[in-house]
């Protein structure tokens, strides 16, 4: 009987390991350091220049109620795409998954952090190249299927200054934006050949600001790979070793939504 139980346990553990799509094991949850990669939603939250609205918070109740206890309640309104948020595949793919259909397991995975901050500092329109990805892989090995790839450009330091973050702050005009992001060749390598789970970046889009036809969105979303945009504190993450939990607001039929994303790091 003991042998049978031990065999069942071993088989169960093997199944768990096999179900993890990334090569690195997750940190111990009891001791892991948690890094919040989310900007707060408030009056300073950055939205696309032609967004018809921004984040709004309306107080419904704040104070002591007739029964004698304190009670606070608010209503909020926000476009799906602004601040730290998820682009669901349907954002750029007619048959893509909506926000509520993206499997949570796809959004909980090991992270590969690719740093292009030096190149981006010299060129605000910098695009991650396939060579950049290959250089990362020379140091760390091939990016495993299901990995969440986070692109660190250094742009998080510019938040929440809209003009320096987006490159232009002309209301209603998105034709003069300048910020770095993924390039199409790198996206093809990551999405098609590496089969990553998601693409994330510390700028306003997984396409660079001067893009006119959004090839990275179309490629990634067309493969049911979501985008994670306007991420915070990527400078606190190592190139490998972190796990990401990126869970958006579960909006039925949504093309995206506000995202609370954290990284888990092994205890020092």
Secondary structure, 3 states (H helix, E strand, C coil): CHHHHHHHHHHHHHHHHHHCCCCCCCCCCCCCEEEECCCCCCCCCCECCCCCCCCEEEEEEEEECCCCCEEEEEEEECCCCECCEEECHHHCCCCCCCHHHCCHHHHEEEEEEEECHHHHHHCCCCEECHHHHHHHHHHHCCCCCCCEEEEECCHHHHCCCHHHHHCCCCCCCCCCCCCCEECHHHHHHHHHHCCCCEEEECCCCCECCCCCCCHHHHHHHHCCCEEEECCCCHHHCCCCCCEEEEEECCCCCCCEEEEEEEEEECCC
